[in-house]
Amino acid sequence: MASPRKLFVIWSGPKHSGKSTSASKLVERVTEKGFTTSGLLAESFYQGEQLLGFNAVDIITGKRTRLAERTQGRFFFTDKGLELGKEALSQDSTRSADLIIIDEFGPLELSGSGWRNQVDMLMASDQGLLLVVVRRELVEEVTKAYAPIKARVLDAAKTASIDAVLEILDKQVSM
């Protein structure tokens, strides 16, 4: 893959460990520092302690819709949720962002579905810093999928990871 992109960030942690919640906190901090953010967050919803599914949230517009629901122990994706994600990750929606968040890049995308096409286009561009939320067990596969672009893996559970992203953004803006 020929790309002007030199680096992307993998925001990693175990399955259902709060990666999306910490990505949401990252959006707040990045915005407070004056950077623009776009992309997609996958917001969990529960009944009591049981995870029922995820909503897709467009970071720019705040629009949200059901992305996936658990049925008989498995998650099933909705067409509306996938469409909202594709729209949030489109070139038009991400064009002027300093940080573009992709939450989450998982087995669906590794198989070529979900928002894989949008992520491939973003990887091939030089717009914004890409931050890809990835389960820990898939980090190696995602890194290989986008080689030779350097992946900086950050632990989503560590507060210092937010500072590391801000540092990268500061360097990119001052270039």
C-alpha positions as CSV (number, residue, x, y, z in Angstrom):
1,M,0.0,0.0,0.0
2,A,1.7,3.2,-1.1
3,S,0.8,5.9,1.3
4,P,1.9,9.4,2.4
5,R,0.9,8.3,5.9
6,K,3.8,7.5,8.2
7,L,2.0,6.7,11.4
8,F,-1.3,5.6,12.9
9,V,-2.2,4.9,16.5
10,I,-3.7,1.7,17.8
11,W,-5.8,2.3,20.9
12,S,-5.8,-1.1,22.5
13,G,-7.1,-3.1,25.4
14,P,-8.9,-6.4,26.2
15,K,-12.4,-7.0,24.9
16,H,-15.0,-5.0,26.7
17,S,-12.4,-3.2,28.8
18,G,-13.5,0.4,28.3
19,K,-11.5,1.3,25.1
20,S,-14.5,3.2,23.7
21,T,-15.0,5.0,27.0
22,S,-11.4,6.1,27.1
23,A,-11.6,7.1,23.4
24,S,-14.5,9.4,24.3
25,K,-12.4,11.0,27.1
26,L,-9.7,11.4,24.5
27,V,-12.1,13.3,22.3
28,E,-12.9,15.7,25.2
29,R,-9.2,16.4,25.9
30,V,-8.3,16.8,22.3
31,T,-11.1,19.3,21.8
32,E,-10.1,21.2,25.0
33,K,-6.6,21.6,23.5
34,G,-8.1,23.2,20.3
35,F,-7.8,20.2,17.9
36,T,-10.6,19.0,15.7
37,T,-11.8,15.4,15.9
38,S,-14.0,13.4,13.6
39,G,-14.9,9.7,13.1
40,L,-16.8,7.2,15.0
41,L,-17.3,6.0,18.6
42,A,-19.0,2.7,19.5
43,E,-21.0,3.4,22.7
44,S,-22.0,0.4,24.8
45,F,-25.4,-0.1,26.2
46,Y,-26.3,-2.4,29.1
47,Q,-29.3,-3.8,30.9
48,G,-28.0,-4.0,34.5
49,E,-24.5,-5.6,34.1
50,Q,-25.3,-7.3,30.8
51,L,-23.9,-5.8,27.6
52,L,-26.8,-5.7,25.1
53,G,-25.0,-3.9,22.2
54,F,-23.4,-0.8,20.8
55,N,-24.6,2.5,19.3
56,A,-22.6,4.1,16.5
57,V,-21.9,7.8,17.3
58,D,-20.7,10.3,14.7
59,I,-18.2,12.4,16.6
60,I,-18.9,15.6,14.5
61,T,-22.7,15.5,14.3
62,G,-23.4,13.6,17.5
63,K,-25.9,11.5,15.5
64,R,-26.3,8.0,16.9
65,T,-28.0,4.9,16.0
66,R,-28.0,1.2,17.0
67,L,-24.8,-0.4,15.6
68,A,-25.0,-3.9,17.0
69,E,-27.3,-5.9,19.3
70,R,-26.7,-9.1,21.1
71,T,-29.1,-11.9,20.2
72,Q,-28.6,-15.4,21.5
73,G,-25.1,-14.6,22.7
74,R,-23.9,-13.1,19.4
75,F,-23.7,-9.6,18.1
76,F,-25.5,-8.7,14.9
77,F,-24.8,-5.5,13.1
78,T,-27.6,-3.2,11.8
79,D,-27.5,-1.7,8.3
80,K,-28.3,1.8,9.8
81,G,-25.4,1.5,12.2
82,L,-22.9,0.4,9.5
83,E,-24.1,3.2,7.2
84,L,-23.7,5.9,9.9
85,G,-20.2,4.5,10.5
86,K,-19.3,4.7,6.9
87,E,-20.6,8.2,6.6
88,A,-18.7,9.3,9.8
89,L,-15.5,7.9,8.3
90,S,-16.0,9.2,4.8
91,Q,-13.4,11.6,3.2
92,D,-15.9,14.4,3.4
93,S,-16.6,14.0,7.1
94,T,-12.9,13.6,8.1
95,R,-11.3,16.1,5.7
96,S,-10.5,18.8,8.2
97,A,-9.9,16.8,11.3
98,D,-6.7,16.7,13.2
99,L,-7.7,13.4,14.8
100,I,-9.8,10.7,13.2
101,I,-11.1,8.0,15.5
102,I,-12.2,4.6,14.2
103,D,-14.0,2.7,16.9
104,E,-13.7,-0.2,16.4
105,F,-11.6,-2.1,13.8
106,G,-12.3,-5.8,14.5
107,P,-12.9,-9.2,12.9
108,L,-15.6,-7.7,10.6
109,E,-13.1,-5.2,9.1
110,L,-10.2,-7.7,9.0
111,S,-12.5,-9.9,6.8
112,G,-13.0,-6.9,4.4
113,S,-16.5,-5.8,5.6
114,G,-17.7,-3.1,8.0
115,W,-15.8,0.1,7.4
116,R,-12.7,-1.6,5.9
117,N,-13.0,0.4,2.7
118,Q,-13.2,3.7,4.5
119,V,-10.3,2.9,6.7
120,D,-8.2,1.8,3.7
121,M,-8.9,5.2,2.1
122,L,-8.0,7.0,5.2
123,M,-4.8,5.0,5.6
124,A,-3.9,5.9,2.0
125,S,-4.4,9.6,2.7
126,D,-2.4,12.1,4.7
127,Q,-5.3,13.7,6.4
128,G,-5.4,13.8,10.2
129,L,-3.9,11.4,12.7
130,L,-5.7,8.1,12.6
131,L,-6.5,6.4,15.9
132,V,-7.9,2.9,15.5
133,V,-9.5,1.2,18.4
134,V,-8.5,-2.5,18.4
135,R,-8.9,-5.4,20.8
136,R,-5.5,-6.5,22.2
137,E,-5.7,-10.0,20.5
138,L,-6.1,-8.3,17.0
139,V,-3.3,-5.8,17.3
140,E,-0.7,-7.9,15.3
141,E,-3.2,-8.6,12.5
142,V,-4.2,-4.9,12.2
143,T,-0.5,-3.9,12.2
144,K,0.3,-6.4,9.4
145,A,-2.8,-5.3,7.4
146,Y,-1.4,-1.8,7.2
147,A,2.3,-2.4,7.0
148,P,4.6,-0.6,6.1
149,I,2.8,2.3,7.9
150,K,4.2,2.5,11.5
151,A,1.6,1.7,14.2
152,R,2.1,3.2,17.6
153,V,0.3,0.9,20.1
154,L,-1.1,2.7,23.2
155,D,-2.9,1.1,26.1
156,A,-6.4,2.6,26.2
157,A,-6.6,2.1,30.0
158,K,-3.6,4.3,30.7
159,T,-4.1,8.1,31.2
160,A,-0.6,8.6,29.8
161,S,-1.9,7.3,26.4
162,I,-4.1,10.5,26.1
163,D,-1.0,12.6,26.7
164,A,0.9,10.6,24.1
165,V,-1.8,11.3,21.4
166,L,-1.8,15.0,22.3
167,E,2.0,15.0,21.9
168,I,1.7,13.4,18.4
169,L,-0.9,16.0,17.5
170,D,1.3,18.9,18.7
171,K,4.2,17.6,16.6
172,Q,2.0,17.2,13.5
173,V,0.6,20.7,13.8
174,S,4.0,22.3,14.3
175,M,5.4,20.6,11.2
